[in-house]
Structure formats: structure tokens, C-alpha cells
Amino acid sequence: MSAREDFWSRRKARVAAEDAAEAEAREEAQRAEARASLEEKSDAEVLEMLGLPDPDTMNRGDDFSAFMAEAVPDRIRRWALRRLWGTNPALANLDGLLDYGEDFTDKAMVIENMQTAYQVGKGMLTHVQKLAREAEALTAMAESDAEGEAEDDTGAPETEVEESVEITEAEPVYSYTYEPAAAEADTYAPPPRRRMHFTFDDASESTT
């Protein structure tokens, strides 16, 4: 593709985009004008113009989807939704067992102009950083105070302190050693062995 053809293709695409944007702007202006004209009319007139039934006359099982059209004003749409909620027991009679049956955002209790340290995507990062800076400042202040006290201690003149030493005579130390007696050290001597003596009468007879 040559440069000339590429130029004309971009120009055609740009013109088409501009035409589409202009058409969308005209449609939006028409919708805004229609909404403005409907806002000036009463509810009954709006329902008649749009061909919609009275929401209060509708019951369970009726089709409420017509009220969700873009041309329907918001006040009429909310009116129809309130009626739909009332005709459906599952929506009208809450038993407290629904997971999302209450508004947990608690918008009614929010304080006006309340400020928070939480940031989307950062959490409590800014608050934590502020606390860290304050802790560092306190640490630096404590260190500077400690250094100042150390300088005051080193700059003060040293005073000589006379120490009196009292010398006392040492008491003699007696050493007691236990030496067992010789009699206790020796073992008891065994008793003397008894020997048997024999006499023979034959010797006396031979001598006679």
C-alpha cells in the first residue's frame, strides 16, 4: 500500500468516526430532551404517554420489564420496583436468613466529612510511613540526648578519691588431719591353730 492510499484510508476512518460521534450526540440530545419533557409531566401523564399500566394495580406474576426501558423516568421505574418488591413474598418478607438482606455499608451512620488514613490500592501505607518517621525522630532525639550527657560526663574534671586501706593481721590457719591408729590399720591376727597329740601304749610295753 502506497503512502497516498494509506492517507486516504485514515481520512475515511476519521470521517466515519466523526459521523458516528455526531449521530450519538444527536441521539443523546434527543433522549435528554425527552427525559426533560417527561420530568415536567405527572406520573399519570407519563404512564399514558409510554403506554404503561399503573404499578399499584399490578400483582404477582405480572411483567414489570417494561418499566426498565431507557425512556422510563427514574421515579416511575423506582415506583414499579417498589410494587414488584411488595408483590413477591421472598422480597417483601425478610426472615433474616438472607446473605445480603441488610445494608452492611452502614451509610446512615457515616459521619459527614469523615477522613480516613485508608487509601485505595495502598491501604494504610501512608499512615504506617508517618508512624515510622515519628519513631525515627524520637530515636534520633534520644541518641542526641545520650551523646550530650556523655559529653558532659567526659568534660567534667576528675577528682582524686583517697582510699583508706585498713590492714588487719591474718588469723593463723590450723590444719587438722586425721591419721588412723596403727591398731586400727592392722587387721586382726588369726587365732593359733590347735594340734592333736597322740600317745601309744606299745612303746611302754616293749621297754619292760
SULQUIHU-V932834 format. One record per pair of residues at least 12 apart in sequence whose ideal C-beta (glycine too) atoms are under 10 Angstrom apart, sorted by the first residue. I is the first residue (numbers start at 0). J is the second residue. Records with the same first field share a line. If there is no record, write none. Layout:
I->J ; J
//
This chain:
30->69 ; 70
33->48 ; 69 ; 70 ; 72
34->69 ; 70 ; 71 ; 72 ; 73
36->48
37->49 ; 70 ; 71 ; 72 ; 74 ; 75
38->72 ; 73 ; 74
40->72
42->54 ; 72 ; 74 ; 75 ; 78
45->70 ; 71 ; 72 ; 74 ; 75
46->66 ; 71 ; 75 ; 78 ; 79
48->70
49->65 ; 66 ; 68 ; 70 ; 71 ; 72 ; 75
50->65
51->63 ; 65 ; 66 ; 68 ; 71 ; 75 ; 79
52->65 ; 66 ; 79
53->78 ; 79 ; 82
54->66 ; 75 ; 76 ; 77 ; 78 ; 79 ; 80 ; 81 ; 82 ; 83 ; 85 ; 86
55->78 ; 79 ; 81 ; 82 ; 85
56->82
57->79 ; 82 ; 83 ; 85 ; 86
58->82 ; 85 ; 86
59->83 ; 85 ; 86 ; 87 ; 88 ; 91
60->86 ; 87
61->82 ; 83 ; 86
63->76 ; 79 ; 80 ; 82 ; 83 ; 86
64->79
65->79
66->78 ; 79 ; 80 ; 82 ; 83
67->79 ; 80
116->129
//
